[in-house]
Amino acid sequence: MMELVRAGRRDSFGPGYFITWDIDSTDRRTVDRVRQFVFGHRVQAHGRTYVYPGFVVRPGARYLAQSALFVRADLRDEICGFLSGLGVEYESMPATIG
């Protein structure tokens, strides 16, 4: 995970939002969907590998800790809409890094 923290340092400074969420760990389906969205995933089928990058590799998104991201204002609606659509409780607070 420290690799993701370091990678996010390049382009996620300034004003934005701190996003944190909480999912019941027994809800494996929701946990897995959020993990795939945030961190991405790979699928192997028919001898090919398909890579789906996660939200945290986007410029302006920074992984901070478990269930915690910093995002620029233009990315806030996307992550909040995704979490809300799954019924995940989350908090979004204005923040500045840098």
C-alpha positions in Angstrom: 0.0 0.0 0.0 2.9 2.4 0.6 3.5 2.3 -3.2 0.0 3.8 -3.7 0.7 6.4 -1.0 3.9 7.4 -2.7 2.5 7.4 -6.2 -0.3 9.8 -5.1 2.1 12.4 -4.0 2.9 13.6 -7.5 -0.3 15.2 -8.5 -2.8 15.5 -5.6 -1.8 18.6 -3.8 -4.0 21.6 -3.0 -7.7 21.8 -2.2 -10.0 18.9 -2.5 -11.9 16.4 -0.3 -11.1 13.8 2.2 -13.4 10.8 1.5 -13.8 8.0 4.0 -16.3 5.1 4.1 -17.3 2.1 6.2 -18.4 -1.2 5.0 -19.5 -4.2 7.1 -16.7 -6.7 6.4 -19.3 -9.6 6.3 -20.8 -7.9 3.1 -18.2 -9.5 0.9 -20.0 -8.5 -2.4 -19.8 -4.8 -1.5 -16.3 -5.0 -0.1 -15.1 -6.6 -3.3 -16.9 -4.1 -5.6 -15.4 -1.2 -3.7 -11.9 -2.7 -3.7 -12.1 -3.3 -7.5 -13.3 0.2 -8.1 -10.7 1.9 -5.9 -7.7 -0.3 -6.6 -8.5 -1.9 -10.0 -8.3 -5.5 -11.0 -7.1 -8.0 -13.6 -9.1 -10.6 -15.4 -7.6 -13.5 -17.4 -9.8 -15.0 -20.1 -9.1 -16.9 -23.2 -5.4 -16.6 -22.8 -5.5 -12.8 -22.4 -5.1 -10.5 -19.4 -7.4 -7.5 -19.1 -6.3 -4.8 -16.7 -8.8 -2.4 -15.2 -7.0 0.4 -13.4 -8.5 1.6 -10.2 -9.7 5.1 -9.2 -6.6 5.8 -7.1 -4.3 5.8 -10.2 -6.1 8.8 -11.6 -4.4 12.1 -11.4 -6.0 14.0 -8.5 -6.8 10.9 -6.4 -4.6 9.9 -3.6 -4.8 6.8 -1.4 -4.2 7.9 2.3 -5.2 4.8 4.4 -7.6 2.0 4.6 -11.0 3.3 3.4 -9.6 6.9 3.0 -8.8 8.9 -0.1 -8.0 12.5 -0.9 -9.5 13.6 -4.2 -9.6 16.9 -6.2 -13.0 18.5 -6.4 -13.6 17.3 -9.9 -13.4 13.7 -8.8 -15.5 14.0 -5.7 -18.9 13.3 -7.4 -17.6 10.2 -9.1 -16.4 8.4 -5.9 -19.3 9.6 -3.8 -21.8 8.6 -6.4 -20.2 5.1 -6.7 -20.3 4.6 -2.9 -23.8 6.0 -2.6 -25.0 3.7 -5.4 -23.9 0.7 -3.4 -25.5 2.0 -0.2 -22.1 2.5 1.5 -22.0 5.1 4.3 -19.3 7.7 3.6 -18.2 11.1 4.7 -16.8 13.8 2.4 -15.0 16.7 4.1 -13.2 19.7 2.4 -9.4 19.4 2.9 -6.1 20.7 1.6 -2.9 18.8 1.1 0.4 20.6 0.7 
